[in-house]
């Protein structure tokens, strides 16, 4: 279900996507509202689920996660009948930041971080390749980052 947003709400969302830690007064000033109506709009957007959560984004390299890997996973026929079990296993791996179900020649695309390639190798052999139903994993190491954002174009 799509939520109808007015211009003020779109301005609020643009501002808080850049810095969710701003005080309400600062957000209100940037979007041209007084603090109370601004707070009510933010509260509404949270209750509607437009704002899912407020987080702090870390620089993965600064915390020692230097390897950034994209893995394409193909399940065997038996594995496809247990997608929920596969999904639960993947959700339990903190190394997996994102996982998407795909249509096409592979079943899943995952974004994974690790301390280094050796740490990814351990994750691959000790965890990922042992998930029931995994037939094939094709891993691609990202060499550099051109763009990375969480900001949606609202």
Secondary structure, DSSP 8 states (H G I E B T S, - for coil): ------HHHHHHHHHHHH-TTS-HHHHHHHHT--HHHHHHHHHHHHHTTSS--------GGGGT--EEEEEEEEE-HHHHTTHHHHHHHHHT-TTEEEEEE-SSS-SEEEEEEESSHHHHHHHHHHTGGGSTTEEEEEEEE----S--------
